Amino acid sequence: MQNAPTRTLNRTTLMFPLALVLFELATYIGNDLIQPAMLPITQYFGVSTTLAPSAMSLYLLGGACVAWLFGPLSDRYGRKKVLLAGVLFFTISCVLILFTQNMSQFLILRFLQGSGLTIVSAVGYAAVQESFEEKDAVKVMALMTNLSLLAPLLGPVLGAFLISHISWHWGFVFIALISLISWFGLKQAMPEIKPTVHEQKTLPELFKGFKAVYSDRHFLSLAVALPLVVLPLMLWIAISPIILVDELKLSSLQYGLFQIPVFAGLILGNIVLIKVVDRYELGKTIFVGFPIMLLGAVIASTALIWPALVIPLLLVGLTLVSFGEGIAVSVVFRSAFASSELPKGTVAASMSMLNMTCFFVGIEVVRILYSHFHMAAYLLMSIVVILIWFTFPRRALIKEMQKRKKQA
């Protein structure tokens, strides 16, 4: 375990998560600002528009492929050193993409940029969980989520502006600048969380921790709830440019405006979570969030029956999906993270790899199915993903909450 003095939430201790969320914002904008521009980018490189979602799936896969490294490294050498190195690597990769000459080079750089997602989840989130008391950590995570949601709120609109008036290249310049500012903020505000002598093991020994983590069925049952709660909205981000612009013939600006109420629902859900987390047993909001998500997915799917109402039905349904995610996701993360006693860098990295692998597979499956079933592929996949939570992950959560009661 790391030497991490638990701190209470105040203006001084809040500076570290604010600096971290600025980098998280950069990694999210690295997707949300670029996705609206992917159709013009495929045209720019002279390739099929069906490759547009691959820019996001490879971005996520890049994060999954390096999570195994960053988590154990941060356990061994300290969170701060690894986090700062990762932020700098992400910044450099955003600059290098400006010089790509073809789609293959572009996708390779997108893969490398995905490391930023892992730096946030496997190192940054672990440091936040270790630095704050349990319910303060949930509040900080919810607050960070709200601030990072500026990316999906503003990203599509800014992306549409780039398409219409400037060039997609400037989007990566903007992302690199945000990332660099975050690097300076983290250098100043992030606490030094150094490993104990007990954790000074060889890297092969540290990697064995992954086997122990993934052998814990209870942990896996809790951890799989995180991709389940996030995947419906993640799939929407990846596939929505094709659905809204190609299939439903909205303009780039209309595409951007459509996303605002959807992600406003996520922000509202996080605000509700912050307000109620002290009143109820940790985990209760998850039992509310998933049914709301299921209701939203069903409403959105009725657009397949009433095509004349496709826009309002999608809008209402997806807003409910995002609201349900907002009141559940931070607690889902905490429940899984706290359920394992292994080094937290390894635990966070294991969760990150699981999440991003699920995101990559989900996006690629929907991308392939879309060519045959169009919008129905996304809508029905979302319902299936949400329904999975009502099986073994729900039972694992009930078991974890009963265990907490006995310990209390």
Residue pairs with C-beta under 8 A, 6 or more apart in sequence:
1 196
1 198
1 199
1 343
1 344
2 75
2 78
2 79
2 130
2 193
2 194
2 195
2 196
2 199
2 343
2 344
2 345
3 193
3 194
3 195
3 196
4 127
4 130
4 131
4 191
4 193
5 131
5 191
6 130
6 131
6 132
6 133
7 13
7 131
7 132
7 133
7 191
8 132
8 133
8 136
9 132
9 136
9 139
9 140
13 131
13 132
14 140
15 185
15 188
15 189
16 127
16 128
16 131
16 186
16 189
16 190
16 191
17 128
17 140
17 143
17 144
18 147
18 185
18 189
19 182
19 185
19 186
19 188
19 189
19 190
20 83
20 120
20 124
20 127
20 128
20 144
20 182
20 186
20 190
21 143
21 144
21 147
21 148
22 178
22 181
22 182
22 185
23 87
23 90
23 116
23 119
23 120
23 124
23 178
23 179
23 182
23 183
23 186
24 120
24 124
24 144
24 148
25 147
25 148
25 150
25 151
25 178
26 90
26 116
26 175
26 178
26 179
26 182
27 90
27 116
27 117
27 119
27 120
28 148
28 149
28 151
28 152
28 155
29 151
29 154
29 155
29 171
29 174
29 175
29 178
30 59
30 90
30 94
30 113
30 116
30 172
30 175
31 56
31 59
31 151
31 155
31 237
32 151
32 152
32 155
32 156
32 159
32 237
33 151
33 155
33 156
33 158
33 159
33 162
33 171
33 174
33 175
34 41
34 55
34 159
34 168
34 171
34 172
35 52
35 55
35 56
35 155
35 156
35 159
35 237
35 238
35 240
35 241
36 155
36 156
36 159
36 160
36 162
36 163
36 241
36 252
36 255
36 256
37 159
37 162
37 163
37 168
37 171
38 52
38 53
38 55
38 241
39 49
39 52
39 241
39 242
39 245
39 246
40 163
40 168
41 52
41 55
41 106
41 168
42 48
42 49
42 51
42 52
42 103
43 49
44 168
45 102
45 103
45 106
46 103
47 103
49 242
49 246
50 367
50 371
51 103
51 107
52 241
52 242
53 238
53 239
53 242
53 363
53 364
53 366
53 367
54 107
54 364
54 367
55 106
55 107
55 110
56 237
56 238
56 363
57 238
57 359
57 360
57 363
57 364
57 367
58 107
58 110
58 111
58 114
58 360
59 110
59 111
59 113
59 114
59 117
60 114
60 117
60 234
60 356
60 359
60 360
60 363
61 111
61 114
61 356
61 357
61 360
62 110
62 111
62 112
62 113
62 114
62 115
62 117
63 114
63 115
63 116
63 117
63 118
63 121
63 352
63 356
64 114
64 118
64 352
64 353
64 355
64 356
64 357
64 359
64 360
65 111
65 114
66 114
66 115
66 118
67 118
67 121
67 122
67 349
67 350
67 352
67 353
67 356
68 207
68 210
68 349
68 353
69 349
70 82
70 86
70 115
70 118
70 119
70 122
70 123
70 345
70 349
71 122
71 123
71 126
71 345
71 346
71 347
71 348
71 349
71 350
71 352
72 203
72 206
72 207
72 209
72 343
72 345
72 346
72 349
73 82
73 203
73 345
74 81
74 82
74 83
74 122
74 123
74 126
74 345
75 195
75 199
75 206
75 343
75 344
75 345
75 346
76 195
76 199
76 200
76 201
76 203
76 206
77 195
78 192
78 193
78 194
78 195
79 123
79 124
79 126
79 127
79 130
79 190
79 193
79 345
80 127
80 186
80 190
80 191
80 192
80 193
82 119
82 123
83 119
83 123
83 124
83 127
83 186
83 190
84 183
84 186
84 187
86 115
86 116
86 118
86 119
86 123
87 116
87 119
87 179
87 182
87 183
87 186
88 183
89 112
89 115
89 116
90 113
90 115
90 116
90 119
90 179
91 176
91 179
91 180
91 183
93 109
93 112
93 113
93 115
94 113
94 172
94 173
94 175
94 176
94 179
95 172
95 173
95 176
96 109
97 106
97 109
97 110
97 113
97 172
98 169
98 172
98 173
100 106
100 109
114 356
116 179
117 352
117 356
118 349
118 352
118 356
121 348
121 351
121 352
121 355
122 345
122 348
122 349
122 351
122 352
123 345
123 348
125 141
125 333
125 337
125 348
126 337
126 344
126 345
126 347
126 348
127 190
127 191
127 193
128 137
128 140
128 141
128 144
129 137
129 334
129 337
129 338
129 344
129 348
130 193
130 344
131 137
131 191
131 193
132 140
134 282
134 334
134 338
135 277
135 278
135 282
137 334
138 273
138 277
138 282
138 330
138 331
138 334
139 274
139 277
141 330
141 333
141 334
142 270
142 271
142 273
142 274
142 277
142 326
142 330
143 270
143 274
145 266
145 270
145 326
145 329
145 330
146 267
146 270
146 271
149 263
149 266
149 267
149 270
152 237
152 259
152 262
152 263
152 266
153 259
153 260
153 263
153 264
153 267
156 255
156 256
156 258
156 259
157 253
157 256
157 257
157 260
158 171
158 256
159 171
159 252
159 256
160 251
160 252
160 253
160 255
160 256
162 168
162 170
162 171
163 252
164 252
164 253
199 343
206 343
206 346
209 342
209 343
209 346
210 346
210 349
210 350
212 342
213 219
213 340
213 342
213 346
213 347
213 350
214 220
214 350
216 339
216 340
218 339
218 396
218 399
218 400
219 336
219 339
219 340
219 347
220 354
221 392
221 393
221 395
221 396
222 332
222 335
222 336
222 339
222 393
222 396
222 397
222 400
223 336
223 350
223 351
223 354
224 354
224 358
224 388
224 393
225 286
225 332
225 335
225 336
225 389
225 393
225 396
225 397
226 329
226 332
226 333
226 336
226 351
226 354
226 355
227 354
227 355
227 358
227 359
227 362
228 385
228 386
228 388
228 389
228 393
229 289
229 290
229 293
229 325
229 328
229 329
229 332
229 389
230 325
230 329
230 355
230 359
231 358
231 359
231 362
231 382
231 385
232 293
232 297
232 321
232 325
232 382
232 385
232 386
233 262
233 266
233 318
233 321
233 322
233 325
234 359
234 362
234 363
235 362
235 363
235 366
235 378
235 381
235 382
236 262
236 318
236 321
236 378
236 382
238 363
238 366
238 367
239 363
239 366
239 367
239 370
239 378
240 255
240 258
240 259
241 255
242 370
243 374
243 375
243 378
244 250
244 254
244 255
244 258
245 251
245 252
245 255
247 374
247 375
248 310
248 311
250 258
258 311
258 315
261 315
261 319
262 315
262 318
262 319
262 322
263 322
264 319
265 318
265 319
265 320
265 321
265 322
265 323
265 326
266 322
266 323
266 325
266 326
267 326
268 323
268 326
269 289
269 322
269 323
269 324
269 325
269 326
269 327
269 328
270 326
270 327
270 330
271 326
272 326
272 327
273 285
273 326
273 327
273 328
273 330
273 331
276 285
277 285
277 331
281 401
281 404
281 405
282 331
282 334
282 335
282 401
282 404
283 331
283 335
283 397
283 400
283 401
283 404
285 327
285 328
285 331
286 328
286 331
286 332
286 335
286 397
287 394
287 397
288 324
288 327
288 328
289 324
289 325
289 326
289 327
289 328
289 329
290 324
290 328
290 386
290 389
290 390
290 394
291 324
292 320
292 321
292 323
292 324
292 327
293 320
293 321
293 324
293 325
293 328
293 386
294 324
294 383
294 386
294 387
295 320
295 324
296 316
296 317
296 318
296 319
296 320
296 321
296 322
296 323
296 324
297 317
297 321
297 379
297 382
297 383
297 386
298 317
298 383
299 313
299 316
299 317
299 320
300 313
300 314
300 316
300 317
300 318
300 321
300 379
300 382
301 317
301 379
301 380
301 382
301 383
302 313
302 317
303 309
303 310
303 313
303 314
303 317
303 375
303 379
304 375
304 376
304 379
306 313
310 375
321 382
333 351
335 397
335 400
336 351
337 344
337 347
337 348
337 351
339 400
340 347
362 381
362 385
365 381
366 377
366 378
366 381
369 377
369 381
370 377
370 378
373 380
